[in-house]
Amino acid sequence: MSALTPYTLELTAPSPIFDYRPHRDVDTSVGWNASYTGSDAWPPAGFPQGTAYRRTHMNGAAVSFPFEGTAAYMCISSGGATYTASVGGTDLDATPASGTSCEGTGSETMLSTKGLTFGNHEAVLTLTSTPSDGNDFRVYGGGFTMGVNTNGSAAVNDRTIIDDQDDKWITFPGRVPTPYGWDTSTAPGLSANTKTFNCVYTTGSSATYTFKNAGGIVLRGAIDRDSHAFSVELDGERHNLDATSSWNDNSTVYFAKGNLDPGVIHKLVITNYNSDRGDCTSVSDLGQAIGRFCCTAFDSLTLLEAAAGDPSSSSSSSTSPSSGSSPNETSAPDNAPKAKSLAGPIAGGVIGGLLLLGILLAGVFIFLRRRRTADEHRDFHPPALYDNGPGHVAPYRDEPAPWRAGPESLSTTTATYPPTTRTPGSEKAPNVMSAPEERPSGIAHEDLERVAAYVASRLDIAAASSRSPTSQWEESGTAPPTYTG
């Protein structure tokens, strides 16, 4: 285990990593029974009090747990019963619980072994007699030392915790309100006081999380009275587990694995189904016909990484690890300045400036053209009217209203123009169309000069606007006080 960093993981008695045989939670005469040191009555008014433990009176009852690592221990009180306890055929050492990892659990004895060759092992305890009258044989939990791949770091960072509400969890068929989906409930003692659960017992009820940059993981679940068989799969290797309990045990370790390659992407899948217990909803642990829910709930996933700041570490921890980064990358803090490409802002500024310039030129052109047209209209006189007799003037186009001199005559919105009139006795108007006053075609020279000057000014503005807002700070090498990246 020279390339791995030791990490000791504590297991409470309800952990499904423990395999209680022949039955996990039944009467003490035929198997193991779930109990608490501070709760004598069942069901409790609220959550159970004290330390969880499993007890039995049955000769031949056994408990075991598999582990990958170099050491393991169990916390027990024999109650006068005899037993065997070993790892790989080697007996576990029995020492008083005081001053050990078992102190404070309520147990009397710690059974342990250490110095094992790193690899897969199994700790097994079997009763060889019944406890003395009025006593129980009790298991209060245990633990083991796993190996975390930290690329040579001397310490393990276990502060990267993925909560059950993290949006990178992929649940199938989805979360509520999706029919038959995963739901959320709250309880004290959980990560962020929430858990995600599903009670549709089928291979189609799953929750998946992919991760990278971790040399080990610890999956914690939440146990309640509807918790039963389920499975956990890591990188295609499936583990059938059972969390059956008569109590709301809340958060405990569901699964743990070390010796992972931080440089590859791993996939963890939790499924509310156990292929060893396909009849979970219809057959009890004692083989009796029953109708019940079989649920599973997960609480959090801890990624075990190299401790940040360790000089021997080639990777760093992140509160939100990304499956897309390499193990040697260090995530920058959210408030650190980040380099930005100038291609987008420059292109956008140039295009925007040209569009604005085009609009302005079109506006100037239309304005000048309308003014020219208005001038021509003011200078233009409609054809002379036909004289149908003395004192009579034929109307011009649908009898327009009489024309009045004044400002209204200059309005470009007037739809009709004044007829050529004469007073009685005056000379008769010729029946010909008067020629309009000649005007130079095109735009006047002074207008062209004004347009050219205006265009030049807008080009200067467009060039200035094409620069990125942060370019001045990038050129100087410093960020402005309000820059947040």
NUBA-143254 format. One record per residue (C-alpha): chain; residue in one letter; x, y, z. Coordinates in Angstrom, 3 decimals. Layout:
<pts>
PT chaine residu        x        y        z
PT      A      A        X        Y        Z
...
</pts>
This chain:
<pts>
PT chaine residu        x        y        z
PT      A      M    0.000    0.000    0.000
PT      A      S    3.011    2.256   -0.496
PT      A      A    1.233    4.272   -3.204
PT      A      L   -2.003    4.592   -1.214
PT      A      T   -2.892    6.741    1.782
PT      A      P   -4.577    4.957    4.746
PT      A      Y   -8.077    6.155    5.611
PT      A      T  -10.083    4.604    8.466
PT      A      L  -13.835    4.494    7.994
PT      A      E  -16.292    4.007   10.868
PT      A      L  -19.384    1.846   10.377
PT      A      T  -22.463    2.034   12.583
PT      A      A  -24.382   -1.167   13.334
PT      A      P  -27.242   -0.407   10.880
PT      A      S  -24.824   -0.078    7.932
PT      A      P  -25.799   -2.458    5.110
PT      A      I  -22.103   -3.233    4.688
PT      A      F  -22.672   -5.530    7.692
PT      A      D  -24.253   -8.831    6.712
PT      A      Y  -26.281  -10.196    9.643
PT      A      R  -27.184  -13.887    9.364
PT      A      P  -29.522  -15.679    9.321
PT      A      H  -31.826  -12.622    9.541
PT      A      R  -31.069   -8.941    9.853
PT      A      D  -33.946   -7.670   12.005
PT      A      V  -36.172  -10.296   13.621
PT      A      D  -36.685  -11.783   17.077
PT      A      T  -33.408  -12.450   18.941
PT      A      S  -34.152  -16.173   19.138
PT      A      V  -33.948  -16.630   15.370
PT      A      G  -31.550  -13.933   14.288
PT      A      W  -30.477  -10.366   14.981
PT      A      N  -32.642   -7.579   16.319
PT      A      A  -32.193   -3.818   15.730
PT      A      S  -32.008   -1.823   19.002
PT      A      Y  -30.827    1.437   20.549
PT      A      T  -29.129    2.155   23.852
PT      A      G  -31.435    5.078   24.694
PT      A      S  -34.773    3.784   23.359
PT      A      D  -36.495    0.909   25.140
PT      A      A  -39.932    1.253   23.544
PT      A      W  -40.766    0.657   19.905
PT      A      P  -41.807    2.505   17.885
PT      A      P  -40.259    5.633   19.374
PT      A      A  -42.146    8.918   19.617
PT      A      G  -39.519   10.501   17.351
PT      A      F  -36.092    9.433   16.273
PT      A      P  -34.369    6.764   18.370
PT      A      Q  -31.967    7.846   21.093
PT      A      G  -28.497    6.644   21.961
PT      A      T  -26.282    4.297   19.959
PT      A      A  -27.636    1.794   17.464
PT      A      Y  -26.685   -1.866   17.905
PT      A      R  -27.732   -5.354   16.803
PT      A      R  -28.349   -8.090   19.394
PT      A      T  -29.024  -11.816   19.326
PT      A      H  -29.567  -14.841   21.591
PT      A      M  -29.041  -17.377   18.831
PT      A      N  -26.196  -19.852   18.813
PT      A      G  -24.756  -19.859   15.290
PT      A      A  -25.766  -16.313   14.468
PT      A      A  -23.069  -14.544   12.483
PT      A      V  -22.103  -11.115   11.232
PT      A      S  -19.483  -10.244    8.638
PT      A      F  -18.337   -7.400    6.411
PT      A      P  -16.066   -7.304    3.369
PT      A      F  -13.405   -4.636    2.974
PT      A      E  -10.435   -3.675    0.853
PT      A      G   -7.591   -2.446    3.001
PT      A      T   -5.082   -3.339    5.694
PT      A      A   -6.981   -3.302    9.017
PT      A      A  -10.447   -3.874   10.506
PT      A      Y  -12.230   -3.861   13.844
PT      A      M  -15.615   -4.604   15.478
PT      A      C  -17.137   -3.293   18.682
PT      A      I  -18.984   -5.954   20.703
PT      A      S  -20.321   -7.007   24.070
PT      A      S  -20.442  -10.817   24.312
PT      A      G  -22.990  -11.122   27.139
PT      A      G  -21.272  -14.317   28.250
PT      A      A  -21.502  -16.029   24.850
PT      A      T  -18.539  -17.680   23.168
PT      A      Y  -17.646  -16.821   19.584
PT      A      T  -15.009  -16.898   16.869
PT      A      A  -13.789  -13.798   15.029
PT      A      S  -11.242  -13.764   12.234
PT      A      V  -10.038  -12.208    8.987
PT      A      G   -8.824  -14.669    6.401
PT      A      G   -8.436  -17.393    9.012
PT      A      T   -6.442  -15.159   11.389
PT      A      D   -8.112  -14.473   14.730
PT      A      L   -8.957  -10.915   15.684
PT      A      D   -7.310   -9.551   18.797
PT      A      A   -9.684   -8.778   21.690
PT      A      T   -8.938   -5.716   23.828
PT      A      P  -11.065   -3.636   26.221
PT      A      A  -13.002   -0.955   24.390
PT      A      S  -11.731    1.842   26.625
PT      A      G   -9.153    3.983   24.845
PT      A      T   -9.958    2.499   21.430
PT      A      S  -12.155    3.409   18.499
PT      A      C  -14.979    1.509   20.240
PT      A      E  -14.944    3.725   23.320
PT      A      G  -18.199    5.602   23.753
PT      A      T  -20.285    3.160   21.743
PT      A      G  -21.436    1.189   24.812
PT      A      S  -19.397   -1.865   23.842
PT      A      E  -17.056   -3.748   26.146
PT      A      T  -14.567   -5.177   23.673
PT      A      M  -12.821   -4.212   20.466
PT      A      L  -11.923   -7.039   18.100
PT      A      S   -9.255   -5.915   15.635
PT      A      T   -6.514   -6.812   13.223
PT      A      K   -3.945   -4.665   11.437
PT      A      G   -0.922   -4.975    9.240
PT      A      L   -2.752   -6.973    6.599
PT      A      T   -1.506   -7.042    3.035
PT      A      F   -3.551   -4.541    1.112
PT      A      G   -6.336   -6.305   -0.723
PT      A      N   -9.832   -7.720   -0.368
PT      A      H  -10.651   -9.307    2.987
PT      A      E  -13.664  -10.285    5.055
PT      A      A  -14.086  -10.030    8.818
PT      A      V  -16.376  -12.768   10.189
PT      A      L  -17.802  -13.257   13.689
PT      A      T  -19.870  -16.342   14.627
PT      A      L  -21.496  -17.185   17.960
PT      A      T  -20.630  -20.641   19.277
PT      A      S  -22.993  -20.470   22.258
PT      A      T  -25.921  -18.498   23.543
PT      A      P  -25.418  -15.554   25.919
PT      A      S  -25.950  -16.043   29.610
PT      A      D  -29.466  -15.603   30.969
PT      A      G  -30.788  -12.057   30.677
PT      A      N  -27.915  -10.925   28.422
PT      A      D  -27.525  -10.233   24.747
PT      A      F  -24.671  -10.638   22.357
PT      A      R  -24.357   -7.137   20.883
PT      A      V  -22.597   -5.647   17.895
PT      A      Y  -22.188   -1.859   18.049
PT      A      G  -20.445   -1.369   14.740
PT      A      G  -16.874   -1.389   13.541
PT      A      G  -14.696   -0.098   10.770
PT      A      F  -11.769   -0.726    8.465
PT      A      T   -8.731    1.013    7.023
PT      A      M   -8.951    1.483    3.286
PT      A      G   -6.354    2.798    0.845
PT      A      V   -7.040    6.062   -0.995
PT      A      N   -5.140    6.868   -4.166
PT      A      T   -3.855   10.396   -3.535
PT      A      N   -0.909   10.319   -5.953
PT      A      G    1.541   10.275   -3.077
PT      A      S   -0.128   12.751   -0.741
PT      A      A    0.290   11.990    2.949
PT      A      A   -3.247   13.105    3.825
PT      A      V   -6.798   12.568    2.582
PT      A      N   -9.304   15.345    2.020
PT      A      D  -12.810   14.089    2.860
PT      A      R  -14.579   17.466    2.770
PT      A      T  -15.870   17.206   -0.813
PT      A      I  -19.449   16.102   -0.154
PT      A      I  -21.982   15.704   -2.940
PT      A      D  -25.443   16.197   -1.445
PT      A      D  -28.437   14.183   -2.644
PT      A      Q  -29.905   17.397   -4.108
PT      A      D  -26.887   18.027   -6.338
PT      A      D  -28.085   18.530   -9.916
PT      A      K  -25.419   16.164  -11.283
PT      A      W  -27.324   13.174   -9.892
PT      A      I  -29.157   11.534  -12.783
PT      A      T  -32.289    9.808  -11.502
PT      A      F  -34.478    7.435  -13.453
PT      A      P  -37.312    7.752  -14.208
PT      A      G  -36.710   11.215  -12.735
PT      A      R  -37.612   13.185   -9.648
PT      A      V  -41.128   13.860   -8.429
PT      A      P  -43.493   15.011   -9.950
PT      A      T  -42.384   12.441  -12.537
PT      A      P  -44.600    9.377  -11.971
PT      A      Y  -42.784    6.717   -9.904
PT      A      G  -39.877    9.133   -9.546
PT      A      W  -37.451    9.819   -6.712
PT      A      D  -38.789   12.028   -3.938
PT      A      T  -37.177   14.176   -1.238
PT      A      S  -37.789   14.292    2.493
PT      A      T  -36.074   16.004    5.403
PT      A      A  -34.701   14.767    8.712
PT      A      P  -32.063   15.926   11.210
PT      A      G  -28.615   14.392   11.022
PT      A      L  -28.522   14.207    7.230
PT      A      S  -26.333   16.139    4.840
PT      A      A  -28.234   19.432    4.399
PT      A      N  -31.060   17.650    6.279
PT      A      T  -32.364   16.038    3.086
PT      A      K  -32.509   12.591    1.529
PT      A      T  -33.681   11.324   -1.853
PT      A      F  -35.708    8.113   -1.847
PT      A      N  -37.658    5.769   -4.103
PT      A      C  -40.170    3.051   -3.186
PT      A      V  -40.789    1.534   -6.619
PT      A      Y  -38.926   -1.770   -6.343
PT      A      T  -37.600   -2.364   -9.842
PT      A      T  -34.378   -2.319  -11.835
PT      A      G  -35.684    0.865  -13.473
PT      A      S  -35.446    2.928  -10.253
PT      A      S  -31.875    4.207  -10.240
PT      A      A  -29.719    7.211   -9.351
PT      A      T  -26.368    7.733  -11.081
PT      A      Y  -23.425    9.984  -10.347
PT      A      T  -20.241   10.263  -12.434
PT      A      F  -17.073   11.728  -10.977
PT      A      K  -13.345   12.175  -11.459
PT      A      N  -10.303   13.331   -9.440
PT      A      A  -11.127   11.068   -6.477
PT      A      G   -9.009    8.207   -5.113
PT      A      G  -11.903    6.794   -3.079
PT      A      I  -15.563    7.314   -2.197
PT      A      V  -17.977    6.905    0.692
PT      A      L  -21.696    6.668   -0.096
PT      A      R  -24.069    7.436    2.755
PT      A      G  -27.709    6.464    2.755
PT      A      A  -30.663    7.120    5.036
PT      A      I  -32.414    4.167    6.655
PT      A      D  -36.023    4.141    7.789
PT      A      R  -38.610    1.448    8.516
PT      A      D  -39.328    0.896    4.805
PT      A      S  -35.669    0.385    3.881
PT      A      H  -34.862   -3.084    2.590
PT      A      A  -32.889   -4.680   -0.253
PT      A      F  -31.090   -2.581   -2.895
PT      A      S  -27.850   -2.575   -4.878
PT      A      V  -24.871   -0.322   -5.556
PT      A      E  -22.815   -0.549   -8.721
PT      A      L  -19.425    1.074   -9.239
PT      A      D  -17.834    0.963  -12.677
PT      A      G  -19.940   -2.055  -13.624
PT      A      E  -19.328   -4.084  -10.450
PT      A      R  -22.585   -4.679   -8.579
PT      A      H  -23.019   -5.201   -4.840
PT      A      N  -26.331   -6.514   -3.457
PT      A      L  -27.070   -5.027   -0.049
PT      A      D  -29.782   -4.989    2.622
PT      A      A  -30.671   -2.100    4.953
PT      A      T  -33.703   -3.659    6.694
PT      A      S  -34.416   -1.998   10.035
PT      A      S  -37.325   -1.365   12.384
PT      A      W  -36.015    2.133   13.169
PT      A      N  -35.356    5.430   11.443
PT      A      D  -31.607    4.997   11.619
PT      A      N  -30.944    7.978    9.346
PT      A      S  -27.519    8.473    7.787
PT      A      T  -25.060    5.605    7.695
PT      A      V  -22.424    4.250    5.317
PT      A      Y  -23.997    2.322    2.448
PT      A      F  -20.885    1.674    0.408
PT      A      A  -17.189    2.575    0.340
PT      A      K  -14.349    1.985   -2.089
PT      A      G  -10.743    3.094   -2.200
PT      A      N   -7.868    2.536   -4.584
PT      A      L   -9.609    4.417   -7.402
PT      A      D   -7.731    6.042  -10.258
PT      A      P   -8.261    9.825   -9.970
PT      A      G   -7.434   10.251  -13.632
PT      A      V  -10.450    8.404  -15.019
PT      A      I  -14.192    8.973  -14.889
PT      A      H  -16.081    6.638  -12.541
PT      A      K  -19.793    5.876  -12.467
PT      A      L  -21.772    5.069   -9.333
PT      A      V  -25.313    3.694   -9.631
PT      A      I  -27.808    3.156   -6.795
PT      A      T  -30.755    0.916   -7.714
PT      A      N  -33.842    0.196   -5.654
PT      A      Y  -33.587   -3.491   -6.475
PT      A      N  -31.541   -6.467   -5.286
PT      A      S  -31.310   -9.462   -7.599
PT      A      D  -30.953  -11.759   -4.554
PT      A      R  -34.293  -10.494   -3.241
PT      A      G  -36.553  -10.122   -6.241
PT      A      D  -39.541  -10.910   -3.978
PT      A      C  -38.768   -8.145   -1.474
PT      A      T  -42.256   -6.642   -1.609
PT      A      S  -44.112   -9.956   -1.214
PT      A      V  -41.968  -12.204    1.016
PT      A      S  -40.603  -11.277    4.450
PT      A      D  -37.103  -11.996    5.707
PT      A      L  -38.545  -15.095    7.411
PT      A      G  -40.039  -16.350    4.158
PT      A      Q  -43.622  -15.431    4.978
PT      A      A  -46.070  -13.915    2.495
PT      A      I  -46.342  -10.200    3.077
PT      A      G  -47.247   -6.966    1.346
PT      A      R  -44.857   -4.096    1.982
PT      A      F  -42.889   -1.266    0.446
PT      A      C  -39.221   -1.815   -0.306
PT      A      C  -37.495    1.568   -0.444
PT      A      T  -34.004    2.936   -0.615
PT      A      A  -32.702    6.436    0.092
PT      A      F  -29.350    8.100   -0.428
PT      A      D  -27.995   11.017    1.574
PT      A      S  -24.599   12.051    0.193
PT      A      L  -21.467   10.982   -1.640
PT      A      T  -18.048   11.873   -0.215
PT      A      L  -15.152   12.072   -2.661
PT      A      L  -11.832   11.175   -1.036
PT      A      E   -9.077   13.257   -2.580
PT      A      A   -5.519   14.361   -1.943
PT      A      A   -5.376   16.992    0.777
PT      A      A   -4.994   20.491   -0.660
PT      A      G   -1.648   22.161   -0.012
PT      A      D    0.241   18.901    0.512
PT      A      P    3.544   19.385   -1.373
PT      A      S    3.562   15.743   -2.409
PT      A      S    0.074   15.979   -3.887
PT      A      S   -0.305   16.282   -7.632
PT      A      S   -4.013   17.051   -7.449
PT      A      S   -6.119   19.477   -5.493
PT      A      S   -9.557   19.288   -3.976
PT      A      S  -12.606   21.150   -5.156
PT      A      T  -15.921   21.688   -3.434
PT      A      S  -17.632   20.971   -6.757
PT      A      P  -15.446   18.489   -8.669
PT      A      S  -15.872   18.494  -12.410
PT      A      S  -15.843   15.279  -14.395
PT      A      G  -14.365   17.222  -17.277
PT      A      S  -11.102   18.321  -15.622
PT      A      S   -7.911   16.338  -15.343
PT      A      P   -6.615   15.147  -11.959
PT      A      N   -3.741   17.611  -12.046
PT      A      E   -5.859   20.674  -12.675
PT      A      T   -6.603   23.128   -9.907
PT      A      S  -10.016   24.762   -9.968
PT      A      A   -9.829   28.541   -9.698
PT      A      P  -11.950   30.247   -7.038
PT      A      D  -15.207   31.731   -8.313
PT      A      N  -14.018   35.291   -7.648
PT      A      A  -10.671   34.921   -9.436
PT      A      P  -10.218   36.895  -12.680
PT      A      K  -10.578   34.657  -15.720
PT      A      A   -9.019   35.229  -19.144
PT      A      K  -11.577   36.045  -21.797
PT      A      S  -11.329   35.822  -25.585
PT      A      L  -11.478   39.190  -27.400
PT      A      A  -12.593   37.718  -30.737
PT      A      G  -16.288   37.790  -29.892
PT      A      P  -16.412   41.370  -28.502
PT      A      I  -14.306   42.744  -31.384
PT      A      A  -16.406   41.070  -34.070
PT      A      G  -19.610   42.155  -32.368
PT      A      G  -18.412   45.740  -32.005
PT      A      V  -17.349   46.003  -35.662
PT      A      I  -20.583   44.513  -36.977
PT      A      G  -22.672   46.670  -34.660
PT      A      G  -20.778   49.795  -35.664
PT      A      L  -21.215   49.075  -39.378
PT      A      L  -24.932   48.436  -38.934
PT      A      L  -25.324   51.677  -37.003
PT      A      L  -23.359   53.556  -39.648
PT      A      G  -25.538   52.094  -42.426
PT      A      I  -28.693   53.126  -40.617
PT      A      L  -27.395   56.660  -40.107
PT      A      L  -26.378   57.009  -43.770
PT      A      A  -29.771   55.750  -44.904
PT      A      G  -31.458   58.237  -42.583
PT      A      V  -29.394   61.147  -43.953
PT      A      F  -30.088   60.096  -47.550
PT      A      I  -33.847   59.795  -46.964
PT      A      F  -33.934   63.159  -45.175
PT      A      L  -32.143   64.963  -47.996
PT      A      R  -34.229   63.233  -50.661
PT      A      R  -37.475   64.194  -48.943
PT      A      R  -36.354   67.791  -48.623
PT      A      R  -35.491   67.891  -52.312
PT      A      T  -38.850   66.347  -53.239
PT      A      A  -40.677   68.835  -51.041
PT      A      D  -38.850   71.714  -52.685
PT      A      E  -39.738   70.396  -56.121
PT      A      H  -43.373   70.056  -55.113
PT      A      R  -43.482   73.623  -53.875
PT      A      D  -42.066   74.856  -57.183
PT      A      F  -44.310   72.683  -59.321
PT      A      H  -47.670   73.960  -60.633
PT      A      P  -50.320   71.574  -61.915
PT      A      P  -51.601   71.927  -65.498
PT      A      A  -53.689   74.987  -66.340
PT      A      L  -57.395   74.479  -66.023
PT      A      Y  -59.795   74.354  -68.902
PT      A      D  -62.061   77.340  -69.238
PT      A      N  -65.600   76.272  -69.895
PT      A      G  -66.956   79.701  -70.161
PT      A      P  -66.704   83.184  -68.747
PT      A      G  -66.409   83.192  -64.998
PT      A      H  -66.194   79.410  -64.725
PT      A      V  -63.134   77.442  -63.761
PT      A      A  -63.108   73.649  -64.093
PT      A      P  -61.923   71.980  -60.878
PT      A      Y  -58.542   70.179  -60.727
PT      A      R  -58.941   66.570  -59.543
PT      A      D  -62.053   66.070  -57.473
PT      A      E  -62.536   69.656  -56.414
PT      A      P  -59.827   70.221  -53.842
PT      A      A  -60.403   72.599  -51.009
PT      A      P  -59.520   76.239  -51.793
PT      A      W  -55.860   76.949  -51.336
PT      A      R  -54.809   79.450  -48.769
PT      A      A  -51.482   81.134  -48.659
PT      A      G  -49.473   80.691  -45.495
PT      A      P  -47.435   78.066  -43.646
PT      A      E  -49.872   75.287  -44.574
PT      A      S  -48.852   75.646  -48.199
PT      A      L  -45.385   74.314  -47.317
PT      A      S  -46.586   71.095  -45.667
PT      A      T  -45.230   67.997  -47.412
PT      A      T  -48.219   65.966  -46.176
PT      A      T  -50.758   67.992  -48.222
PT      A      A  -52.284   65.653  -50.825
PT      A      T  -53.494   68.369  -53.254
PT      A      Y  -52.043   71.504  -54.714
PT      A      P  -53.671   74.946  -55.407
PT      A      P  -55.278   75.500  -58.841
PT      A      T  -54.224   78.398  -60.973
PT      A      T  -57.027   80.904  -60.485
PT      A      R  -58.002   84.155  -62.069
PT      A      T  -60.323   86.938  -61.147
PT      A      P  -63.199   88.013  -63.377
PT      A      G  -62.036   90.345  -66.087
PT      A      S  -58.434   89.321  -65.868
PT      A      E  -56.507   87.723  -68.677
PT      A      K  -57.589   84.251  -69.502
PT      A      A  -55.184   81.507  -68.295
PT      A      P  -53.534   79.605  -71.091
PT      A      N  -54.545   75.985  -71.488
PT      A      V  -50.990   74.688  -71.185
PT      A      M  -48.909   73.270  -68.412
PT      A      S  -46.410   75.693  -67.059
PT      A      A  -42.850   74.419  -66.980
PT      A      P  -41.371   73.856  -63.529
PT      A      E  -38.412   75.852  -62.375
PT      A      E  -35.151   74.172  -63.270
PT      A      R  -33.216   72.743  -60.306
PT      A      P  -29.847   71.046  -60.245
PT      A      S  -30.082   67.263  -60.013
PT      A      G  -28.458   65.221  -57.206
PT      A      I  -27.368   66.353  -53.745
PT      A      A  -25.905   69.784  -53.229
PT      A      H  -22.144   70.079  -52.664
PT      A      E  -22.578   71.430  -49.142
PT      A      D  -24.828   68.485  -48.292
PT      A      L  -22.152   66.036  -49.477
PT      A      E  -19.580   67.734  -47.286
PT      A      R  -21.858   67.463  -44.255
PT      A      V  -22.488   63.754  -44.950
PT      A      A  -18.759   63.019  -45.347
PT      A      A  -17.945   64.745  -42.057
PT      A      Y  -20.704   62.865  -40.265
PT      A      V  -19.564   59.496  -41.659
PT      A      A  -15.982   60.127  -40.540
PT      A      S  -17.136   60.889  -36.993
PT      A      R  -19.229   57.710  -36.838
PT      A      L  -16.316   55.570  -38.073
PT      A      D  -14.201   56.855  -35.170
PT      A      I  -16.953   55.914  -32.718
PT      A      A  -17.401   52.451  -34.272
PT      A      A  -13.665   51.752  -34.038
PT      A      A  -13.620   52.743  -30.388
PT      A      S  -16.652   50.603  -29.577
PT      A      S  -15.066   47.474  -31.129
PT      A      R  -12.657   47.121  -28.222
PT      A      S  -13.493   44.704  -25.401
PT      A      P  -14.637   46.466  -22.198
PT      A      T  -11.831   44.699  -20.314
PT      A      S   -9.051   45.210  -22.857
PT      A      Q   -7.648   48.202  -21.052
PT      A      W   -7.204   46.116  -17.908
PT      A      E   -5.707   43.214  -19.812
PT      A      E   -3.116   45.520  -21.390
PT      A      S   -2.144   46.942  -18.023
PT      A      G   -2.007   43.489  -16.359
PT      A      T   -4.327   44.472  -13.510
PT      A      A   -8.055   44.073  -12.940
PT      A      P  -10.371   46.871  -11.943
PT      A      P  -11.628   46.797   -8.359
PT      A      T  -15.125   45.667   -9.399
PT      A      Y  -13.993   42.922  -11.785
PT      A      T  -15.463   39.526  -10.837
PT      A      G  -14.531   37.397  -13.802
</pts>
